[in-house]
Amino acid sequence: METIAIVVAAGRGSRAGEGLPKQYRRLAGRTVLARTLEAFADHPGVTRILCAIHPDDRELYDASVRELASSSRTKLLEPVYGGATRQISVHRAVAGLAGAGEAVCLVHDAARPFVKPSLIDRAIEAGRRYGAALPGLPVTDTVKRIEQSGAVAETLDRTPLRSVQTPQAFHLASLLEAHARASAEGRDAFTDDGQLMEWAGATVHLFDGDGGNVKLTNPPDFEEAERRLAGRGENMITRVGTGFDVHTFTEGDHIWLGGLKIPHSKGVLAHSDGDVVLHALTDALLGTIACGDIGTHFPPSDPQWKGASSDLFLEHAAKEVRERGGKIDHLDVTVLCERPRIGAHRDAMRERIAAIVGIPVENVSIKATTTEKMGFTGREEGLAAQAAASVRMPERP
């Protein structure tokens, strides 16, 4: 009997505050979803993983998957698109596994990235043994039942009470049957699959949960998660990349430099707009993640890049860094040319580059120098730029 994990990641996570859905927010440089998927992908007892995502989140999902090691991605099935409720999302995922045969299905919240291998072990064992089982924790706080007015009606005996987590484990066929029946009868208010299976008449068992298997819901949860990861040594390391670009002058009345169109007595010979500053910065950023160079991503032989704005190249490189969990700290460029003079345009270039990359303008430096009339730049046959980029990346074990 194989074990298939369903990771529910179709929610909006509105209680987590403004910004991306919580499953795509970053913890120590990596998305919550990537951490959750990795926990199941690295577990030897899990054979396949199916993620239910929101239809608008495919690019965010793909970016999270790229954070995983190649070996971890092999277990991932094509994701399914979830619905307006958790119940609908799980139903669509389970229905997508209808031909899987006899299997244990683990249903897990994407926003629980700290699930441990030992908890997954217990879930698989309990799912195989009972057919419907949930991880639970004893309730340690005193529990009151209140009336509508807010007055306490009674104090409940907490001894038999448990708070329930995920992954919840079920025989796949039984779970699919229960979801199909609930859908047919218009029952759509179940908050988890354990409740659904109870309604369907199954005997649901509990096994030991894990107090560290927290669900990230509110902003303070993310703050605590960051502290927790830092405490176990998941830190960021600094990487530095460099870039260099050169273009020959030709006939024209302007050049593009640092994202700006600057009047000049000459133009540059180039396939794109020939912006040496943005080209050098693009290569510097790609260098920090060892991801080829500008020609790898935008081949000059491809006609679609003829005359293209170099803004696109730099924006792409910055996106590649961020999709790997990186944070861009600083960009530094030196322009080498006799003319045009750069000083009058320096601040505008810095602002433009900062806007393209999405970092504060104070984190962008532009300098210029001549080569004292020596070489091709000294003879005003062309111009060049060299760049350096520093980023912080998640430290991999």
KAGIBEL-V27117 format. One line per field, one symbol per residue. ss: DSSP state (2 for helix, 1 for strand, 0 for the rest). phi: phi as a letter, one per 20 degrees, with the letter a starting at -180 (. if undefined). psi: psi as a letter, one per 40 degrees, with the letter a starting at -180 (. if undefined). A space follows every 50 residues. Layout:
ss = ???
phi = ???
psi = ???
This chain:
ss = 01111111100002220000022201100112222222222000000111 11102222222222200002222001000110000222222222200000 00111111100000002222222222222201111111000011110000 01111100000111000111122222222222220000000022222220 00001111000000000022222222222220000111111111111111 00011110011110001110000002222222222222000002222000 00222000002222222222222000111111111100000022222222 22222220002221111110000022220001111111111111000
phi = .fddeddecefemfffofofggfdfdclncfgfgfffffefeefeeebcc ddcfgedffffffffffefgffffefegfdefcfcggfffgfffffdgef nfbedddcffedeefegfffgffffffffdnbbcfccgeeefddedegfn ffeadefegeeceddceedbfgffffffffffffemecdfebffffffff nfedddcfebfeefdecdgffffffffffffdnedddeccccbbbbcefb frcacebmndedgbfcdceafeemfffffffgffffffdlcmcfffecff feffefmfffgffffffffffffenecfebcccdedaebffegfdgfffg fffgffencfffeccccbbedlmemfffelerbbbccccdcdcffef
psi = hihhhhhhfeidfdeeaiaiideeiihfeiiddddddddddehdehdihh hhiideeddddddddeeiidddddehihiihaadiddddddddddeedee ahihhhhihdegefhidddddddddddddddhiihiiihdihhihiidee ihdihihedeiihiaihihihdddddddddddddefheeheiddddddde eihhiiihahdegihhdidddddddddddddeegiiihihiiihiiiiia iaeiihhfeihhhieiaihidaefgdddddddddddddeffaaddddghe eheeeheiheddddddddddddeeeihhdihhihhhidiihddeeddddd dddddddfiideehhhiiiiffeiadddefeaiiiiiihhihihhi.
